[in-house]
């Protein structure tokens, strides 16, 4: 299943990154090239 986020949307994510994708939740991943951390957040 593919989902979409609107530009500027915020979501929680995990520190797990595999093959250029960051885990957002159970069976939910997003390409890291489209993500950026919020100010003050540690994305390790």
N, C-alpha and C positions, 0 to 999 in steps of 0.2 A: 504494500500500500504506500502510496506517495501522498505527502501532505504539503501544505504551503504555509508560509508565514508572510505577513505583510512587511514591507520595508520598515525597519525601526521597531519591529515587534520584539518583546522580551520574553525569555523563557529560561527555566532552570536547565542546567546541563551538568553532566558528570565530568570528572577529570580524565575519563577513558577516551583515548583517541586511537583509532585503527585505520590504516590506509587512507589517511586524510579526512576521516569522518569523526566527529565528536558525538558521543552517546548522549542523547537527551533524556532517554528513559527506556523502558522495556520495549524493545523492537522499534525504537525511534532514534534515528541518526541524522546528522546534518553535515554537509561539507564544511570543513573549517574555513575555507576561503570566503564563505559568506557570513561567518560569525565574528563577533568581536566582543571582548569582555566589557561589562559595565564598569564605570569608574569605581575603584576600590575593591574589585573582585579579583580573586586569585583563580586563574584557570589552569594552573600548573600544568 
